[in-house]
């Protein structure tokens, strides 16, 4: 997969990993990219287009996961904090996808563009639309 702006992706990953050490600089990077990544990031995560990405502080993301632009990974509601998603290894999250609530996404799951995920997805599955889970 071709990374359109590798410098921006590296800045976003560094900002997410260094929020405690350089808060002003990292906040500037987040503002420029219109992104907020609060969780710990694993090795091998890829942000080919790192714009508009929002990830909850309690979210868990597996290694070698690809997250496209305008993705939200977080809780269902601000007033009812009920947990955050867990993504397995090797997942692909398409542009504009929303993964909401305490759901478990298995290993090697593909989440299509603009999908809304509020239910668990098994290993190797494909999620499209609103919770339309396709299992190979």
Number of C-alpha atoms within 10 A of each C-alpha: 6 7 13 12 12 15 11 19 20 15 16 24 20 14 24 23 18 14 15 10 10 11 13 12 13 22 17 12 19 22 13 13 18 15 22 22 22 16 16 17 19 16 11 13 19 22 23 19 21 28 21 21 24 21 24 19 16 17 22 19 24 21 18 17 25 21 24 21 20 20 24 23 27 25 25 18 11 8 7 8 12 13 18 22 26 21 26 22 21 20 26 22 27 21 20 19 26 25 29 21 22 20 20 20 27 20 20 20 25 24 28 18 20 17 21 20 25 18 19 19 25 19 18 16 18 20 26 18 14 14 17 15 19 14 12 8
